[in-house]
Every structure is written in C-alpha cells, then in structure tokens.
C-alpha cells in the first residue's frame, strides 16, 4: 500500500468514526440548512442522494427543491464509470441499487448543474473523501468539462478534518453545508 493510500485509509477510518458519533447525536437540522442554501438556486437542476449508513439525510431539502425544478439521485452503472442521474420525486417507487442505495424503479436520466455530494470527510480547502470508488470524482470531472457544475458537500460539521490526503484527480467541493451552516469553499480552493 502506498503512503498516500495508507493516509487515505486512516483519514476514512477517522472520518467514519466522527460521522457515526455525529449521526447518533443528529438534531435533524441539517436539511433545513441545505434547504436555505438551495433556495438561492431554485429551478437549477440538481442531484441529491439517498442516504446510506450514517450519512446526513438530504431528502427533506430535496423534496422542497423538487417543487421548483428537476431533482435527481445518482445511479451507479459499474466500477470505473461515472454516475448517471435519474429524476427523483418524493414518494416515487424506488428499488435497491448498487451498494444498497435506492434508485428510481423507472429511470429518467438528466444532468444536474448542482450535485449534493455525500462524504466521509472534508477539509476547509474543499477536499473531500468518499468511500474510495472514485464515482463522484469521475462524474464531477465529466460534468465540469461540459458546463459549470457546483459540488456541494453535505455532512455533519464533525466530519471536518484539518487536511485530507488528496490526489490530482480528486474533485474539490465548491460549498460545504452542515447542520451548523454553509461555507463557500471556492476562495480557499482556487475554484473549480
């Protein structure tokens, strides 16, 4: 295992522990902060996610945003491939997809301009660690090659790390939204 891979493994381990503790104490206010952020982007096509494990839940904010424009959720197509985004509406029929994440029973594919990204850890420079499959990195690179696309990390404040070990292919976050507030990271990360 390379030194960087070992550092990422340790950072993920630490991030999972912080996220688990934060999830256990979750006051349920995170989606309200996410809704406030999204209110400034009404009607812009966006993707959220269906939470798994101890991820913070964006669904109330997604449901509110769906009244103004298209909202989707990611669909994993396979290892090494970018994500696809399928239209989502509250209470629509869902089925189990890859890694246990729910996906629409009937997919209507579209491309979001805002991607709400789940994560294990983040830092103040816009760095993000996910589960290690690279799905969001590939997807954001592909979307950003076509048009400006905002990556909005949604997490518990406790998931912040001092600094994360990153590779050149790791896509940076533009904003971070937590249960305690929102931060524009574009200044500190040099933009995307």
Helices and strands as residue ranges (DSSP letters): H 3-24, H 30-39, E 46-48, H 59-65, E 71-75, E 84-87, E 94-96, G 98-100, E 102-104, E 109-110, E 114-117, E 121-122, E 128-129, H 135-146, E 150-154, G 157-159, E 175-178, E 181-184, H 186-189
